[in-house]
Each structure stands twice: as C-alpha cells, then as structure tokens.
Amino acid sequence: MNLLLIDIGNTRIKWASLNEAAFQFGGYVPASQKGVESLQQFSFTETGPDRVIAANVAGTDIANKLSQLIEQNWGIQLELLSTTRQACGVTNAYEQEAQLGIDRWAAMLAAFKQTTGAVCVVSCGTATTIDVIDESGKHLGGLILPGITMMQQVIVNNTVGIKHFDQLASLPDNLTLGQSTETCLAQGTVRAVVATIEHVMNQMDKDNVKINLLLTGGDGDEVQKHLSMKSEYDAHLVLKGLGLLANTTEVESAS
C-alpha cells in the first residue's frame, strides 16, 4: 500500500509518503490557495498513491482545492481524518473528542509510539500546544498558547508605538535581556514558551511522574536548545501519526 500523507496546517501544507513501513518526507508549501496551486510542480510520489490521507485544520476551501487536485491527478479521493475517543493505545481526555485538533491528536499518537511511555508532546507552530500522556496511554490534558511569532505580532499590532516595525527579530541563539524593542520581543516570547514547557515538566516531576519530552513544529528545534531538561525533536510527528491512523481510523472523503 502506497500512502500519501498530508498535513494541512495553519501555515504550511506538508506531505510525506509511506510505503511498506518506510516513511519519507516530501516537502511543504504555504497553506493557501496559491500554495495548493503550486503543488502541480511537485511529484508527490514516484508512482501514484493508493490512498491520500490528510489532517486539515486550515478550513474547507484549501481542503476542497487540494481534493480537486488529487482527483484530477490520480482519480482518487482525499480522505480527511477526524479525532476519535481512542486510537493506537491512546485515550482522548476531551469530553467532546472532535474538539481536539486532528494535528494534535496525530502528533500525540506518534509521540506515544516513539517514546513507549509517558510523554509530554509540544508543538511549536502558529500556536504552541502541550499535551501530556501517561504511561498507560491516557491523555491527561493539555495547554494552548500563542506561538512565538503570533505573540510578537499581537503585541506589535496592538501597540501604537511599535506598529512601524517592518519585520520581527529572528529567534535568539541565547536567552539574555534584550537591548532593543525588537530583541526584547524575541527574548520575551521565546522565554514565555520555554517557561511554560518547563513548568509543566517540573509539575510532572513533583508528582513523581517519569516522563519524556518530545517537541515538533516549525519553531520546535529553536525552542529545544533553550530548555534545561533533556528532550527530543521530531519535525514530522503529525505526518507519522497520520500513517498510524490510516489503518485504524474511519475517514471521510473531502467534498
């Protein structure tokens, strides 16, 4: 079975192929109508996929556009995954399970499989999400806060004195005190994410829970280098989770 896995996120559309248990990352484009149109220039897989499995958090317009492209190229339908109560040994903590984003759910499943134990999975993207799963696979719950760039943009867009900024400062290599408004913003927002992650991990330690820390998302590798505790980074957790879900979860076709 040749699977094409697609993560339709708020910022990017990423894809990978999964064939005979071999995972291969393909690439990414912006999560926009133009981004989908640009996919025409890419060869997703060397041969046409048997199935195309997707997680979509970017709305119906982009998903429908992508569905049309897939049907035109390969004559098959895009299959959209939904979050469930339980999958791959993990039980969802949400009372209304569908409210948990499918990208978070997929990342959680992949993280639990990779660590084979209790895990705190952190996605550092448009938003920063933190989810904790105990060693039995029970999702204990999570946190959502703005991503680093979003935090900076909110401050810039809502503060009259600094609305003139053309661009945000790059993420810092070292956590120090900023000496300009740009660097103060960069330092403060990175520290906010780092501090939240470490607070959750320290709470687990106080509760005598031995837990792994696994990061993903576009800013995950940058955040990782500022953490005081051991962690791992995997850029493709959502896509790997889709691969796990493809054979265990009912899917619906994009309309």
Backbone hydrogen bonds, N-H to C=O, Kabsch-Sander energy under -0.5 kcal/mol:
donor,donor_aa,acceptor,acceptor_aa,energy
3,L,1,M,-0.7
3,L,18,L,-2.7
4,L,51,R,-2.2
5,L,3,L,-0.5
5,L,16,A,-3.2
6,I,53,I,-2.6
7,D,14,K,-3.1
8,I,6,I,-0.7
8,I,55,A,-3.3
9,G,7,D,-1.1
9,G,12,R,-2.6
13,I,29,V,-3.0
14,K,7,D,-2.3
14,K,12,R,-0.6
15,W,27,G,-2.0
16,A,5,L,-2.1
17,S,24,Q,-2.6
18,L,3,L,-2.3
19,N,22,A,-1.9
20,E,1,M,-0.8
22,A,19,N,-1.6
23,F,21,A,-0.7
24,Q,17,S,-2.5
26,G,15,W,-2.9
27,G,15,W,-1.2
29,V,13,I,-1.9
31,A,11,T,-2.3
32,S,30,P,-1.9
36,V,32,S,-2.4
37,E,33,Q,-2.3
38,S,34,K,-2.0
39,L,35,G,-0.6
39,L,36,V,-1.4
40,Q,37,E,-1.4
41,Q,38,S,-1.6
42,F,39,L,-1.8
44,F,42,F,-0.8
50,D,2,N,-2.8
51,R,2,N,-1.4
52,V,77,Q,-0.6
53,I,4,L,-2.7
54,A,79,E,-2.7
55,A,6,I,-2.3
57,V,8,I,-2.5
63,A,59,G,-1.2
64,N,60,T,-3.0
65,K,61,D,-2.0
66,L,62,I,-2.5
67,S,63,A,-2.4
68,Q,64,N,-2.1
69,L,65,K,-1.8
70,I,66,L,-2.3
71,E,67,S,-2.3
72,Q,68,Q,-2.3
73,N,69,L,-2.1
74,W,70,I,-2.8
75,G,70,I,-0.6
75,G,71,E,-1.5
76,I,70,I,-0.6
79,E,52,V,-2.7
80,L,78,L,-0.6
80,L,252,E,-3.4
81,L,54,A,-2.8
81,L,79,E,-0.5
82,S,250,E,-0.5
87,A,90,V,-2.2
90,V,87,A,-2.5
91,T,137,G,-2.6
92,N,85,R,-3.1
92,N,90,V,-0.5
97,E,95,E,-0.8
99,Q,96,Q,-2.3
100,L,97,E,-1.6
101,G,99,Q,-0.6
105,W,101,G,-2.4
106,A,102,I,-2.5
107,A,103,D,-2.2
108,M,104,R,-2.5
109,L,105,W,-2.2
110,A,106,A,-2.2
111,A,107,A,-2.5
112,F,108,M,-2.6
113,K,109,L,-2.0
114,Q,110,A,-2.4
115,T,111,A,-2.2
116,T,112,F,-1.6
119,V,133,I,-2.4
120,C,212,N,-3.0
121,V,119,V,-0.6
121,V,131,D,-2.8
122,V,120,C,-0.5
122,V,214,L,-2.5
123,S,129,T,-2.4
124,C,122,V,-0.6
124,C,216,T,-2.6
125,G,123,S,-0.9
125,G,127,A,-2.2
128,T,145,L,-3.4
129,T,123,S,-2.1
129,T,127,A,-0.6
130,I,143,L,-2.5
131,D,121,V,-2.2
132,V,141,G,-2.3
133,I,119,V,-2.6
134,D,138,K,-2.6
137,G,134,D,-2.0
139,H,91,T,-2.4
139,H,137,G,-0.5
140,L,132,V,-2.8
140,L,138,K,-0.6
141,G,132,V,-0.8
143,L,130,I,-2.4
145,L,128,T,-2.5
147,G,126,T,-2.0
151,M,147,G,-2.7
152,Q,148,I,-2.0
153,Q,149,T,-2.7
154,V,150,M,-2.6
155,I,151,M,-1.8
156,V,152,Q,-2.6
157,N,153,Q,-3.0
158,N,154,V,-1.1
159,T,156,V,-1.0
160,V,158,N,-0.5
162,I,159,T,-1.5
163,K,160,V,-1.1
165,F,162,I,-1.5
176,T,174,N,-0.9
184,C,180,S,-2.6
185,L,181,T,-2.3
186,A,182,E,-2.1
187,Q,183,T,-2.8
188,G,184,C,-2.7
189,T,185,L,-2.4
190,V,186,A,-1.9
191,R,187,Q,-2.3
192,A,188,G,-1.8
193,V,189,T,-1.6
194,V,190,V,-2.6
195,A,191,R,-3.1
196,T,192,A,-1.8
197,I,193,V,-2.2
198,E,194,V,-2.5
199,H,195,A,-2.2
200,V,196,T,-2.1
201,M,197,I,-2.4
202,N,198,E,-2.6
203,Q,199,H,-2.0
204,M,200,V,-2.0
205,D,201,M,-2.0
206,K,202,N,-2.3
207,D,203,Q,-1.6
208,N,205,D,-1.7
209,V,204,M,-3.0
210,K,208,N,-0.7
211,I,209,V,-0.6
212,N,118,A,-2.4
214,L,120,C,-2.6
215,L,232,E,-3.2
216,T,122,V,-2.5
219,D,124,C,-2.9
220,G,124,C,-0.5
220,G,217,G,-1.4
221,D,217,G,-0.5
223,V,219,D,-2.4
224,Q,220,G,-2.4
225,K,221,D,-1.1
226,H,223,V,-1.8
227,L,224,Q,-1.5
232,E,213,L,-2.0
234,D,215,L,-2.8
237,L,234,D,-1.0
240,K,236,H,-2.4
241,G,237,L,-2.5
242,L,238,V,-2.0
243,G,239,L,-1.6
244,L,240,K,-1.6
245,L,241,G,-2.5
246,A,242,L,-2.1
247,N,244,L,-0.7
248,T,245,L,-1.8
249,T,245,L,-2.2
252,E,80,L,-1.9
254,A,78,L,-2.3
